[in-house]
Amino acid sequence: MAVLVSDTSVLIDLERGALLEDLFRLPFEFAVPDLLFVRELAGDLGDRLTALGLRVEELSPAELTRATTVRGNALISPRRTRSRLPSRRPANGRF
């Protein structure tokens, strides 16, 4: 089964944790879009990832449009707001 990685921070964190080799031993194929690879992984880390088995996939125009639409929808989604409780100061005014 192929797994498309759309956020390279996952790969970067796995590299920092020395877990890349373990990742590529799993029974999955990992891929990143070509534009993402060029923008964020090209260089030593990208070379290492492709040597381990990372595939760099070219997105078709339709796939690129879909990805842009999904990303745009995520950016305009209403944000969840946290309820803010009033802070309580001790009687002496210090925290």
ZADOTI-808572 format. One record per atom (N, C-alpha, C): residue in three letters; atom name; x, y, z. Coordinates in pm, 1 decimal, always signed. Layout:
<nodes>
+-----+----+----------+----------+----------+
:  aa : at :        u :        v :        w :
+-----+----+----------+----------+----------+
: ala : CA :        X :        Y :        Z :
...
+-----+----+----------+----------+----------+
</nodes>
This chain:
<nodes>
+-----+----+----------+----------+----------+
:  aa : at :        u :        v :        w :
+-----+----+----------+----------+----------+
: met :  N :    +83.5 :   -116.3 :     +0.0 :
: met : CA :     +0.0 :     +0.0 :     +0.0 :
: met :  C :    +89.1 :   +124.1 :     +0.0 :
: ala :  N :    +52.6 :   +222.0 :    -81.3 :
: ala : CA :   +128.8 :   +346.0 :    -88.4 :
: ala :  C :    +74.0 :   +446.8 :    +11.6 :
: val :  N :   +163.7 :   +519.2 :    +75.0 :
: val : CA :   +127.6 :   +625.3 :   +168.2 :
: val :  C :   +187.7 :   +753.7 :   +114.2 :
: leu :  N :   +102.3 :   +852.6 :    +87.0 :
: leu : CA :   +150.7 :   +981.0 :    +38.1 :
: leu :  C :   +172.8 :  +1073.1 :   +156.7 :
: val :  N :   +293.4 :  +1122.1 :   +169.3 :
: val : CA :   +327.7 :  +1213.6 :   +277.9 :
: val :  C :   +309.3 :  +1355.4 :   +225.5 :
: ser :  N :   +218.4 :  +1428.7 :   +287.5 :
: ser : CA :   +192.7 :  +1564.6 :   +240.4 :
: ser :  C :   +247.9 :  +1670.1 :   +335.5 :
: asp :  N :   +310.9 :  +1627.3 :   +441.5 :
: asp : CA :   +372.0 :  +1719.1 :   +537.1 :
: asp :  C :   +510.3 :  +1664.3 :   +570.7 :
: thr :  N :   +611.6 :  +1729.2 :   +519.3 :
: thr : CA :   +747.1 :  +1676.5 :   +534.2 :
: thr :  C :   +800.0 :  +1685.0 :   +676.8 :
: ser :  N :   +733.1 :  +1758.7 :   +763.1 :
: ser : CA :   +781.8 :  +1767.1 :   +901.2 :
: ser :  C :   +782.0 :  +1629.7 :   +967.3 :
: val :  N :   +693.8 :  +1541.3 :   +922.8 :
: val : CA :   +691.9 :  +1404.3 :   +975.5 :
: val :  C :   +824.4 :  +1335.5 :   +943.6 :
: leu :  N :   +868.2 :  +1346.7 :   +820.0 :
: leu : CA :   +994.3 :  +1283.8 :   +779.4 :
: leu :  C :  +1113.0 :  +1347.4 :   +850.7 :
: ile :  N :  +1109.0 :  +1478.1 :   +865.0 :
: ile : CA :  +1218.0 :  +1548.3 :   +932.5 :
: ile :  C :  +1225.5 :  +1505.6 :  +1079.2 :
: asp :  N :  +1110.2 :  +1494.2 :  +1144.0 :
: asp : CA :  +1108.6 :  +1449.7 :  +1284.0 :
: asp :  C :  +1157.8 :  +1305.9 :  +1297.9 :
: leu :  N :  +1119.3 :  +1219.1 :  +1205.0 :
: leu : CA :  +1166.6 :  +1080.5 :  +1209.6 :
: leu :  C :  +1317.4 :  +1073.9 :  +1188.4 :
: glu :  N :  +1369.5 :  +1162.0 :  +1104.9 :
: glu : CA :  +1514.1 :  +1166.7 :  +1082.3 :
: glu :  C :  +1584.8 :  +1212.0 :  +1209.6 :
: arg :  N :  +1530.0 :  +1312.3 :  +1274.9 :
: arg : CA :  +1589.4 :  +1361.3 :  +1400.6 :
: arg :  C :  +1587.7 :  +1254.2 :  +1508.5 :
: gly :  N :  +1484.5 :  +1170.2 :  +1505.6 :
: gly : CA :  +1473.9 :  +1062.8 :  +1603.9 :
: gly :  C :  +1543.7 :   +934.8 :  +1562.2 :
: ala :  N :  +1619.1 :   +940.1 :  +1452.3 :
: ala : CA :  +1692.5 :   +823.9 :  +1400.1 :
: ala :  C :  +1598.9 :   +706.2 :  +1372.8 :
: leu :  N :  +1481.2 :   +735.5 :  +1315.0 :
: leu : CA :  +1381.6 :   +631.4 :  +1288.8 :
: leu :  C :  +1351.9 :   +610.3 :  +1140.4 :
: leu :  N :  +1426.6 :   +675.6 :  +1052.0 :
: leu : CA :  +1397.3 :   +662.2 :   +909.2 :
: leu :  C :  +1413.1 :   +519.4 :   +858.8 :
: glu :  N :  +1520.1 :   +453.5 :   +899.7 :
: glu : CA :  +1541.7 :   +316.6 :   +853.6 :
: glu :  C :  +1426.1 :   +227.3 :   +897.8 :
: asp :  N :  +1379.3 :   +246.4 :  +1020.7 :
: asp : CA :  +1265.3 :   +168.9 :  +1070.8 :
: asp :  C :  +1139.7 :   +198.0 :   +989.7 :
: leu :  N :  +1119.3 :   +323.0 :   +954.6 :
: leu : CA :  +1002.2 :   +361.1 :   +874.8 :
: leu :  C :   +999.6 :   +285.8 :   +742.6 :
: phe :  N :  +1113.3 :   +281.3 :   +676.0 :
: phe : CA :  +1116.9 :   +219.4 :   +543.4 :
: phe :  C :  +1123.5 :    +66.8 :   +548.3 :
: arg :  N :  +1132.7 :    +10.3 :   +667.9 :
: arg : CA :  +1120.9 :   -135.1 :   +682.7 :
: arg :  C :   +974.8 :   -178.8 :   +694.2 :
: leu :  N :   +885.6 :    -84.6 :   +716.8 :
: leu : CA :   +742.6 :   -115.6 :   +727.2 :
: leu :  C :   +689.4 :   -162.5 :   +591.8 :
: pro :  N :   +578.6 :   -237.5 :   +590.3 :
: pro : CA :   +525.7 :   -291.0 :   +464.0 :
: pro :  C :   +443.6 :   -188.3 :   +385.4 :
: phe :  N :   +497.9 :    -68.0 :   +370.7 :
: phe : CA :   +431.1 :    +38.5 :   +296.9 :
: phe :  C :   +530.8 :   +102.1 :   +201.8 :
: glu :  N :   +478.7 :   +168.8 :   +101.5 :
: glu : CA :   +561.0 :   +250.7 :    +13.2 :
: glu :  C :   +528.2 :   +395.6 :    +44.9 :
: phe :  N :   +630.1 :   +476.1 :    +67.0 :
: phe : CA :   +608.9 :   +615.9 :   +101.7 :
: phe :  C :   +645.7 :   +703.4 :    -16.8 :
: ala :  N :   +564.4 :   +806.7 :    -37.7 :
: ala : CA :   +585.5 :   +896.6 :   -150.6 :
: ala :  C :   +555.6 :  +1039.7 :   -107.7 :
: val :  N :   +618.9 :  +1133.7 :   -175.4 :
: val : CA :   +588.8 :  +1275.5 :   -157.5 :
: val :  C :   +565.4 :  +1336.1 :   -295.3 :
: pro :  N :   +482.9 :  +1440.0 :   -302.5 :
: pro : CA :   +466.2 :  +1510.1 :   -429.9 :
: pro :  C :   +597.2 :  +1576.5 :   -471.0 :
: asp :  N :   +621.5 :  +1581.3 :   -601.0 :
: asp : CA :   +746.8 :  +1637.1 :   -651.5 :
: asp :  C :   +769.2 :  +1781.6 :   -608.8 :
: leu :  N :   +665.2 :  +1862.8 :   -610.9 :
: leu : CA :   +681.3 :  +2003.3 :   -572.4 :
: leu :  C :   +723.1 :  +2016.9 :   -426.3 :
: leu :  N :   +666.6 :  +1934.7 :   -341.9 :
: leu : CA :   +701.1 :  +1935.8 :   -199.8 :
: leu :  C :   +845.5 :  +1889.3 :   -179.8 :
: phe :  N :   +885.1 :  +1786.5 :   -253.2 :
: phe : CA :  +1021.8 :  +1735.7 :   -242.7 :
: phe :  C :  +1122.1 :  +1845.1 :   -278.4 :
: val :  N :  +1098.9 :  +1911.0 :   -391.5 :
: val : CA :  +1192.2 :  +2014.5 :   -436.9 :
: val :  C :  +1198.2 :  +2129.6 :   -337.3 :
: arg :  N :  +1082.7 :  +2168.5 :   -284.9 :
: arg : CA :  +1076.1 :  +2282.9 :   -194.2 :
: arg :  C :  +1133.0 :  +2254.8 :    -56.4 :
: glu :  N :  +1115.5 :  +2132.3 :     -5.1 :
: glu : CA :  +1147.5 :  +2109.5 :   +135.3 :
: glu :  C :  +1248.7 :  +1998.8 :   +163.8 :
: leu :  N :  +1273.4 :  +1911.1 :    +69.0 :
: leu : CA :  +1359.2 :  +1796.2 :    +99.2 :
: leu :  C :  +1483.1 :  +1784.6 :    +10.9 :
: ala :  N :  +1489.2 :  +1859.0 :    -97.5 :
: ala : CA :  +1602.5 :  +1845.7 :   -188.8 :
: ala :  C :  +1733.1 :  +1871.6 :   -114.0 :
: gly :  N :  +1832.7 :  +1790.7 :   -141.5 :
: gly : CA :  +1961.6 :  +1802.9 :    -73.7 :
: gly :  C :  +1997.9 :  +1671.9 :     -7.1 :
: asp :  N :  +2078.6 :  +1680.4 :    +96.4 :
: asp : CA :  +2127.8 :  +1559.4 :   +163.6 :
: asp :  C :  +2015.2 :  +1472.5 :   +218.9 :
: leu :  N :  +1918.6 :  +1535.1 :   +287.2 :
: leu : CA :  +1809.3 :  +1456.1 :   +343.6 :
: leu :  C :  +1726.3 :  +1392.2 :   +233.0 :
: gly :  N :  +1697.7 :  +1466.6 :   +128.8 :
: gly : CA :  +1621.4 :  +1411.3 :    +17.1 :
: gly :  C :  +1694.0 :  +1295.4 :    -48.9 :
: asp :  N :  +1824.5 :  +1309.5 :    -66.7 :
: asp : CA :  +1904.2 :  +1200.8 :   -124.5 :
: asp :  C :  +1897.3 :  +1076.3 :    -36.4 :
: arg :  N :  +1907.0 :  +1097.1 :    +93.5 :
: arg : CA :  +1900.3 :   +983.8 :   +187.3 :
: arg :  C :  +1763.5 :   +917.2 :   +181.8 :
: leu :  N :  +1657.5 :   +998.7 :   +178.8 :
: leu : CA :  +1521.6 :   +944.7 :   +175.0 :
: leu :  C :  +1496.3 :   +863.8 :    +48.1 :
: thr :  N :  +1540.1 :   +914.1 :    -65.9 :
: thr : CA :  +1518.0 :   +839.3 :   -190.2 :
: thr :  C :  +1601.7 :   +711.8 :   -191.7 :
: ala :  N :  +1720.9 :   +716.3 :   -132.4 :
: ala : CA :  +1802.2 :   +594.4 :   -123.5 :
: ala :  C :  +1733.7 :   +489.3 :    -35.9 :
: leu :  N :  +1660.7 :   +534.8 :    +65.7 :
: leu : CA :  +1588.0 :   +442.4 :   +153.1 :
: leu :  C :  +1460.8 :   +388.6 :    +87.4 :
: gly :  N :  +1414.8 :   +456.5 :    -17.1 :
: gly : CA :  +1296.0 :   +407.3 :    -86.8 :
: gly :  C :  +1184.0 :   +507.0 :   -105.0 :
: leu :  N :  +1201.9 :   +630.6 :    -60.7 :
: leu : CA :  +1097.4 :   +730.7 :    -79.8 :
: leu :  C :  +1076.8 :   +755.8 :   -228.6 :
: arg :  N :   +952.0 :   +752.3 :   -270.0 :
: arg : CA :   +919.0 :   +782.7 :   -409.1 :
: arg :  C :   +880.5 :   +929.3 :   -420.6 :
: val :  N :   +920.9 :   +990.8 :   -528.7 :
: val : CA :   +882.2 :  +1128.4 :   -558.6 :
: val :  C :   +782.7 :  +1120.1 :   -673.6 :
: glu :  N :   +657.9 :  +1157.7 :   -645.5 :
: glu : CA :   +549.3 :  +1143.3 :   -742.0 :
: glu :  C :   +513.6 :  +1277.7 :   -803.8 :
: glu :  N :   +497.1 :  +1277.5 :   -934.4 :
: glu : CA :   +452.0 :  +1397.8 :  -1003.6 :
: glu :  C :   +300.0 :  +1402.7 :   -997.5 :
: leu :  N :   +247.0 :  +1516.1 :   -953.6 :
: leu : CA :   +102.7 :  +1532.5 :   -949.3 :
: leu :  C :    +51.5 :  +1575.2 :  -1086.1 :
: ser :  N :    -59.7 :  +1515.8 :  -1126.8 :
: ser : CA :   -124.1 :  +1558.0 :  -1251.2 :
: ser :  C :   -188.9 :  +1693.9 :  -1227.0 :
: pro :  N :   -222.7 :  +1765.8 :  -1332.9 :
: pro : CA :   -292.1 :  +1894.0 :  -1313.5 :
: pro :  C :   -419.7 :  +1879.2 :  -1229.8 :
: ala :  N :   -494.6 :  +1772.4 :  -1251.4 :
: ala : CA :   -618.2 :  +1750.9 :  -1174.4 :
: ala :  C :   -586.7 :  +1727.3 :  -1026.9 :
: glu :  N :   -481.8 :  +1649.4 :   -998.4 :
: glu : CA :   -443.6 :  +1623.0 :   -859.2 :
: glu :  C :   -394.1 :  +1750.5 :   -791.0 :
: leu :  N :   -320.2 :  +1830.8 :   -865.4 :
: leu : CA :   -269.9 :  +1956.5 :   -811.0 :
: leu :  C :   -385.5 :  +2051.1 :   -779.1 :
: thr :  N :   -483.4 :  +2057.8 :   -868.6 :
: thr : CA :   -601.9 :  +2140.5 :   -844.5 :
: thr :  C :   -676.2 :  +2092.7 :   -721.1 :
: arg :  N :   -692.6 :  +1962.0 :   -709.5 :
: arg : CA :   -763.2 :  +1905.3 :   -593.5 :
: arg :  C :   -688.3 :  +1936.0 :   -463.9 :
: ala :  N :   -557.3 :  +1919.1 :   -464.5 :
: ala : CA :   -477.6 :  +1946.8 :   -344.7 :
: ala :  C :   -487.6 :  +2093.8 :   -305.7 :
: thr :  N :   -483.8 :  +2181.5 :   -404.1 :
: thr : CA :   -494.9 :  +2324.6 :   -377.8 :
: thr :  C :   -631.5 :  +2358.6 :   -319.8 :
: thr :  N :   -735.4 :  +2295.4 :   -373.4 :
: thr : CA :   -870.9 :  +2318.3 :   -323.5 :
: thr :  C :   -884.8 :  +2271.1 :   -179.5 :
: val :  N :   -836.0 :  +2151.7 :   -152.2 :
: val : CA :   -844.5 :  +2097.7 :    -15.8 :
: val :  C :   -768.6 :  +2187.2 :    +80.7 :
: arg :  N :   -649.6 :  +2228.5 :    +42.1 :
: arg : CA :   -569.9 :  +2316.8 :   +128.6 :
: arg :  C :   -641.1 :  +2448.9 :   +150.6 :
: gly :  N :   -697.4 :  +2505.2 :    +45.8 :
: gly : CA :   -770.4 :  +2631.2 :    +58.4 :
: gly :  C :   -889.5 :  +2618.5 :   +150.8 :
: asn :  N :   -960.7 :  +2507.9 :   +141.4 :
: asn : CA :  -1075.6 :  +2485.7 :   +229.5 :
: asn :  C :  -1031.4 :  +2473.0 :   +374.3 :
: ala :  N :   -917.2 :  +2411.5 :   +396.2 :
: ala : CA :   -867.3 :  +2396.6 :   +533.1 :
: ala :  C :   -829.7 :  +2532.5 :   +591.4 :
: leu :  N :   -778.4 :  +2620.4 :   +506.8 :
: leu : CA :   -736.1 :  +2751.3 :   +555.3 :
: leu :  C :   -853.9 :  +2841.7 :   +589.1 :
: ile :  N :   -969.6 :  +2819.0 :   +524.1 :
: ile : CA :  -1083.4 :  +2906.2 :   +550.9 :
: ile :  C :  -1185.4 :  +2843.3 :   +644.7 :
: ser :  N :  -1154.9 :  +2725.1 :   +695.4 :
: ser : CA :  -1245.3 :  +2661.1 :   +790.7 :
: ser :  C :  -1252.1 :  +2744.7 :   +917.3 :
: pro :  N :  -1370.1 :  +2748.6 :   +978.9 :
: pro : CA :  -1378.8 :  +2825.0 :  +1104.0 :
: pro :  C :  -1289.0 :  +2763.6 :  +1210.0 :
: arg :  N :  -1220.7 :  +2846.6 :  +1279.4 :
: arg : CA :  -1132.0 :  +2798.5 :  +1385.4 :
: arg :  C :  -1212.5 :  +2770.3 :  +1509.9 :
: arg :  N :  -1169.0 :  +2669.5 :  +1579.9 :
: arg : CA :  -1229.6 :  +2642.0 :  +1709.5 :
: arg :  C :  -1177.3 :  +2744.3 :  +1808.4 :
: thr :  N :  -1265.2 :  +2796.2 :  +1885.8 :
: thr : CA :  -1220.4 :  +2891.1 :  +1986.9 :
: thr :  C :  -1225.8 :  +2824.5 :  +2122.7 :
: arg :  N :  -1125.8 :  +2849.7 :  +2199.9 :
: arg : CA :  -1122.5 :  +2795.8 :  +2335.4 :
: arg :  C :  -1197.2 :  +2891.9 :  +2425.8 :
: ser :  N :  -1270.7 :  +2834.5 :  +2516.8 :
: ser : CA :  -1334.0 :  +2922.2 :  +2614.9 :
: ser :  C :  -1225.2 :  +2970.9 :  +2708.5 :
: arg :  N :  -1229.7 :  +3094.4 :  +2738.2 :
: arg : CA :  -1128.7 :  +3151.8 :  +2826.4 :
: arg :  C :  -1190.5 :  +3173.6 :  +2962.6 :
: leu :  N :  -1130.9 :  +3114.5 :  +3058.0 :
: leu : CA :  -1176.0 :  +3133.2 :  +3194.7 :
: leu :  C :  -1103.8 :  +3253.5 :  +3253.3 :
: pro :  N :  -1174.2 :  +3330.6 :  +3332.7 :
: pro : CA :  -1104.7 :  +3444.8 :  +3394.2 :
: pro :  C :   -993.9 :  +3394.3 :  +3486.1 :
: ser :  N :   -883.4 :  +3464.1 :  +3483.3 :
: ser : CA :   -774.4 :  +3423.3 :  +3571.9 :
: ser :  C :   -808.3 :  +3466.7 :  +3714.0 :
: arg :  N :   -768.4 :  +3385.2 :  +3805.0 :
: arg : CA :   -792.7 :  +3416.9 :  +3946.0 :
: arg :  C :   -660.6 :  +3454.9 :  +4009.8 :
: arg :  N :   -656.6 :  +3571.5 :  +4062.0 :
: arg : CA :   -535.8 :  +3616.0 :  +4131.4 :
: arg :  C :   -550.1 :  +3586.3 :  +4279.8 :
: pro :  N :   -444.0 :  +3541.9 :  +4339.3 :
: pro : CA :   -447.8 :  +3524.4 :  +4484.5 :
: pro :  C :   -469.7 :  +3659.9 :  +4552.8 :
: ala :  N :   -507.5 :  +3654.9 :  +4675.8 :
: ala : CA :   -536.5 :  +3777.5 :  +4751.1 :
: ala :  C :   -418.7 :  +3874.2 :  +4752.2 :
: asn :  N :   -296.4 :  +3821.1 :  +4747.6 :
: asn : CA :   -179.6 :  +3910.0 :  +4751.1 :
: asn :  C :   -146.7 :  +3968.7 :  +4613.6 :
: gly :  N :   -222.8 :  +3930.0 :  +4508.5 :
: gly : CA :   -202.0 :  +3985.7 :  +4374.9 :
: gly :  C :    -90.6 :  +3920.6 :  +4296.3 :
: arg :  N :    -25.0 :  +3820.1 :  +4353.0 :
: arg : CA :    +84.6 :  +3751.2 :  +4283.4 :
: arg :  C :    +40.2 :  +3612.6 :  +4241.1 :
: phe :  N :   +104.7 :  +3564.8 :  +4139.0 :
: phe : CA :    +77.0 :  +3427.3 :  +4094.0 :
: phe :  C :   +178.4 :  +3333.9 :  +4150.8 :
+-----+----+----------+----------+----------+
</nodes>
